[in-house]
């Protein structure tokens, strides 16, 4: 309990009373494209206490106290910036209110990933997301591909860029146009626009978007949806999840909002029962779906009157509304006009 109240950042000072017992020689290098060699441009010694570093990182712990521990008291550090490593050590010690720019955050994120310090990783990821704007998105995307050596982590940051654009632009074609205007590298663009649902990591969907799917990739079991059923003048909202999807051949001349013979979607309702509904060919309108122009000729299917509900929010409340007109999944061809809150 006493240790929780200790300000460990005080031990960053040489006159703290607890001497440093480890030194890191941080060597900053640049790559010479002509000779394909790395050239040293600067170096600096950063000191710390090995016990405190080991308490924060299993990598430091193994390095200093493990079975294969080193007896050295001086280590070289490369592949990072001097400023970033100094800030990284300060953050380990609990220093706050540091002046970090985007590149600092990425360097520290990469160091936290290497030394397996999850709290610092999470803090940097959140800080980068909070700093994201249209103006600095290219800088963030470039930094993700440059400073992060862990491919999965780098792709995750690029995915955050895509989600930012998805939330603020919406249409995948608008996102693509923005990225091209920013002169993004094609490889980066491909990774950024590979958007998927943050909940099930499946489709480029979000709450309140029409729950449709391309015929080559049916909705998988467990995806959460809301389904509207109209009886007379009343509309009932049902909390559901996808149970099964049964496909059938789609006639080439079948018009949108028409049933597909033999096609069926089974919904698992919140009360434990199931509802079997006919599968329909949906209208091919990009604003009704998550898809982008490369899928403009693909058949999109659903039962109609159904939207994704990834976050279990009450989408029928709030001040902001937009209107959706879609065909219901019952035997009638009447339209269901629903106002709902948009993310």
C-alpha positions in Angstrom: 0.0 0.0 0.0 2.8 2.4 0.8 4.5 1.9 -2.6 1.4 3.1 -4.4 1.9 6.6 -2.9 5.5 6.8 -3.9 6.4 9.3 -6.7 9.0 7.2 -8.5 9.8 10.0 -10.9 11.9 11.5 -8.1 14.5 8.8 -8.7 15.2 10.2 -12.2 17.4 12.8 -10.5 21.0 12.1 -9.7 20.6 13.5 -6.2 17.6 11.3 -5.3 19.7 9.3 -2.8 19.3 6.1 -4.8 22.2 5.8 -7.2 21.8 4.7 -10.9 23.1 1.2 -11.5 22.5 0.8 -15.2 23.5 2.9 -18.3 22.1 2.8 -21.8 24.1 4.3 -24.6 21.5 5.4 -27.0 22.9 5.6 -30.5 20.9 7.5 -33.1 21.6 6.5 -36.7 20.4 7.4 -40.2 20.4 5.2 -43.3 22.7 6.2 -46.2 20.8 5.2 -49.3 23.9 5.5 -51.5 26.1 3.1 -49.5 23.2 1.2 -47.8 24.9 1.7 -44.5 23.8 3.2 -41.2 25.7 6.3 -40.0 25.8 7.5 -36.4 24.6 11.0 -36.0 24.4 11.3 -32.2 24.6 9.4 -29.0 23.7 9.9 -25.4 23.9 8.0 -22.1 20.7 7.5 -20.2 20.9 6.1 -16.6 18.3 4.3 -14.5 17.8 1.8 -11.7 17.6 -1.8 -12.9 15.2 -2.9 -10.2 12.6 -0.2 -11.1 12.9 -1.1 -14.8 12.5 -4.8 -14.1 9.4 -4.1 -12.0 7.8 -2.5 -15.1 9.0 -4.8 -17.9 9.5 -8.6 -18.1 12.1 -8.0 -20.8 14.2 -5.8 -18.5 13.6 -8.3 -15.7 14.9 -11.2 -17.8 17.8 -9.1 -19.0 18.9 -8.0 -15.5 17.8 -10.9 -13.2 16.9 -13.9 -15.4 18.8 -17.1 -15.8 20.6 -15.7 -18.8 21.1 -12.3 -17.2 23.9 -10.1 -18.3 26.6 -9.0 -15.9 27.1 -5.8 -17.9 26.1 -2.4 -16.5 26.2 -0.7 -19.9 24.0 -1.5 -22.9 23.7 0.0 -26.4 20.3 1.0 -27.7 19.7 1.5 -31.4 16.7 1.7 -33.8 15.1 4.6 -31.8 15.6 8.3 -31.1 17.5 9.6 -28.1 14.5 11.9 -27.1 12.1 9.0 -27.4 14.1 6.7 -25.2 14.6 9.4 -22.5 10.8 10.0 -22.5 10.2 6.3 -22.4 12.3 5.9 -19.2 10.6 8.9 -17.7 7.1 7.5 -18.4 8.2 4.1 -16.8 9.1 6.1 -13.7 5.7 7.8 -13.7 6.5 11.2 -15.1 3.4 13.0 -16.4 2.5 16.1 -18.4 5.3 15.4 -20.9 5.4 17.4 -24.2 5.0 14.6 -26.8 4.5 15.1 -30.5 3.1 12.4 -32.8 6.5 11.0 -33.7 7.5 10.8 -30.0 4.3 8.8 -29.3 5.1 6.3 -32.1 8.7 5.8 -31.0 7.5 5.3 -27.4 4.8 2.9 -28.6 7.4 0.8 -30.4 9.6 0.7 -27.3 6.7 -0.2 -25.1 5.8 -3.0 -27.5 9.4 -4.3 -27.5 9.7 -4.2 -23.7 6.2 -5.5 -23.2 4.8 -2.7 -21.1 1.1 -2.8 -21.9 0.0 0.3 -19.8 2.4 2.5 -21.8 1.3 0.9 -25.1 -2.4 1.6 -24.3 -1.6 5.1 -23.2 0.3 5.9 -26.4 -2.4 4.3 -28.7 -5.1 6.3 -27.0 -3.0 9.5 -27.2 -2.4 9.1 -30.9 -6.2 8.4 -31.5 -7.1 11.6 -29.6 -4.6 13.7 -31.6 -5.9 12.4 -35.0 -7.3 15.0 -37.4 -7.7 15.3 -41.1 -4.6 17.5 -41.2 -2.3 15.0 -39.4 -3.7 11.7 -40.6 -1.1 11.2 -43.3 1.7 11.9 -40.7 0.1 9.3 -38.4 -0.2 6.7 -41.2 3.4 7.3 -42.3 4.6 7.1 -38.7 2.8 3.8 -38.2 4.6 2.3 -41.1 8.0 3.8 -40.2 8.4 3.7 -36.5 6.5 0.6 -35.5 8.4 -2.6 -36.1 5.6 -4.9 -35.0 3.4 -5.5 -38.1 0.2 -6.3 -36.2 0.5 -3.2 -34.1 1.3 -1.0 -37.1 -1.7 -2.4 -39.0 -3.9 -1.7 -35.9 -2.8 2.0 -36.0 -3.6 2.2 -39.7 -7.0 0.6 -39.0 -7.6 3.4 -36.5 -6.9 5.9 -39.3 -9.5 4.1 -41.4 -12.1 4.2 -38.6 -11.5 7.9 -38.1 -12.2 8.5 -41.8 -15.2 6.1 -41.7 -16.7 8.0 -38.8 -16.1 11.4 -40.3 -16.6 10.8 -44.1 -18.8 7.6 -44.2 -18.6 6.6 -47.8 -15.7 4.3 -48.8 -15.3 6.2 -52.1 -15.0 9.5 -50.2 -12.4 7.9 -48.0 -10.4 6.7 -51.0 -10.6 10.1 -52.7 -9.3 11.8 -49.5 -6.3 9.4 -49.2 -5.4 9.9 -52.9 -5.6 13.6 -52.4 -3.1 13.2 -49.5 -0.7 11.4 -51.9 -0.7 8.3 -49.8 1.3 5.3 -50.9 -1.0 2.6 -52.5 0.1 0.0 -49.9 -0.9 2.3 -47.1 -4.2 3.1 -48.7 -5.0 -0.6 -49.0 -4.4 -1.1 -45.3 -6.3 1.9 -44.2 -9.4 1.1 -46.2 -9.5 -2.5 -45.0 -12.1 -1.4 -42.5 -13.9 -3.9 -40.3 -16.4 -3.8 -37.5 -14.5 -3.0 -34.3 -16.8 -5.4 -32.4 -16.7 -8.6 -34.5 -13.8 -7.7 -36.8 -15.9 -8.9 -39.7 -17.5 -6.2 -42.0 -17.0 -2.5 -42.6 -20.2 -2.0 -40.6 -21.1 0.2 -37.7 -24.1 0.8 -35.5 -27.2 1.8 -37.4 -25.9 0.7 -40.8 -28.1 -1.5 -42.8 -27.3 -5.2 -42.1 -26.6 -6.5 -45.6 -23.9 -8.7 -47.0 -22.4 -9.5 -50.4 -23.4 -12.9 -51.7 -19.9 -14.2 -51.6 -19.5 -13.5 -47.8 -22.7 -14.2 -45.8 -23.2 -12.8 -42.3 -21.7 -15.3 -39.9 -23.5 -16.6 -36.8 -23.5 -14.3 -33.8 -23.4 -11.0 -35.6 -25.9 -8.7 -33.6 -28.7 -6.9 -35.4 -32.0 -5.2 -34.8 -35.0 -6.2 -36.9 -38.1 -4.2 -37.4 -41.4 -6.0 -38.1 -44.6 -4.0 -38.9 -48.0 -5.3 -38.0 -50.7 -3.0 -39.2 -49.8 0.5 -38.0 -47.4 -0.7 -35.4 -43.7 -1.4 -35.8 -42.0 -3.8 -33.4 -38.2 -3.7 -32.8 -36.5 -7.1 -32.1 -33.1 -7.7 -30.6 -31.5 -10.5 -32.6 -28.3 -12.2 -33.7 -27.7 -14.1 -36.9 -28.2 -17.8 -36.5 -27.8 -19.2 -40.0 -27.9 -17.9 -43.6 -29.0 -20.3 -46.4 -28.1 -19.1 -49.9 -29.8 -19.9 -53.2 -29.2 -19.1 -56.8 -30.1 -15.5 -57.7 -31.9 -15.1 -61.0 -30.0 -12.6 -63.2 -33.1 -10.6 -63.9 -34.3 -10.4 -60.2 -35.1 -6.9 -59.2 -34.0 -5.3 -55.9 -36.2 -5.9 -52.8 -37.5 -9.2 -54.2 -37.3 -12.6 -52.4 -34.8 -15.2 -53.5 -36.5 -18.6 -53.9 -34.9 -21.0 -51.5 -32.9 -18.3 -49.7 -33.4 -18.0 -46.0 -32.0 -16.2 -42.9 -32.6 -17.4 -39.4 -32.5 -14.9 -36.5 -32.0 -15.9 -32.9 -34.2 -13.6 -30.8 -33.4 -12.4 -27.3 -36.1 -14.6 -25.7 -34.4 -17.7 -27.1 -36.8 -18.3 -30.0 -35.9 -18.2 -33.7 -37.4 -16.4 -36.6 -37.1 -17.7 -40.2 -37.3 -15.0 -42.9 -36.9 -15.1 -46.7 -33.6 -13.8 -48.1 -33.9 -10.8 -50.5 -31.7 -9.1 -53.1 -31.2 -5.6 -51.8 -30.8 -2.3 -53.6 -27.3 -1.7 -54.8 -26.9 1.8 -53.3 -23.5 2.5 -51.6 -25.2 4.7 -49.0 -27.3 1.8 -47.8 -24.2 -0.5 -47.2 -20.6 -0.6 -46.1 -19.2 -1.5 -49.5 -17.1 0.6 -51.9 -17.1 0.9 -55.7 -15.2 -2.3 -56.4 -18.3 -4.1 -55.2 -20.7 -2.1 -57.3 -21.7 -5.1 -59.4 -22.0 -7.6 -56.5 -25.4 -8.7 -55.3 -26.1 -7.6 -51.7 -28.5 -9.7 -49.7 -30.5 -9.3 -46.5 -34.0 -9.8 -45.1 -34.7 -6.1 -45.1 -35.7 -3.8 -42.2 -32.6 -4.8 -40.3 -29.5 -2.9 -39.1 -26.3 -3.7 -37.2 -26.2 -3.2 -33.5 -22.6 -3.6 -32.5 -22.6 -1.6 -29.3 -26.1 -2.3 -27.9 -27.0 1.4 -28.0 -30.5 2.8 -28.0 -30.5 4.1 -31.5 -34.1 5.4 -31.4 -33.2 8.2 -28.9 -31.3 11.5 -29.3 -31.6 14.6 -31.2 -29.8 13.7 -34.4 -31.8 11.6 -36.9 -31.6 10.4 -40.5 -34.2 8.4 -42.4 -33.9 5.0 -43.8 -36.4 3.5 -46.2 -36.1 -0.2 -46.7 -38.3 -3.2 -47.5 -39.4 -5.4 -44.6 -38.5 -9.1 -44.4 -42.1 -10.3 -44.1 -44.3 -11.5 -47.0 -45.5 -7.9 -47.9 -43.6 -5.5 -50.1 -44.5 -2.4 -48.0 -41.8 0.0 -47.0 -40.7 0.7 -43.4 -39.7 4.3 -42.7 -37.5 4.4 -39.6 -35.9 7.4 -38.0 -32.9 6.7 -35.8 -29.9 8.2 -34.2 -26.7 8.1 -36.4 -23.2 7.5 -35.0 
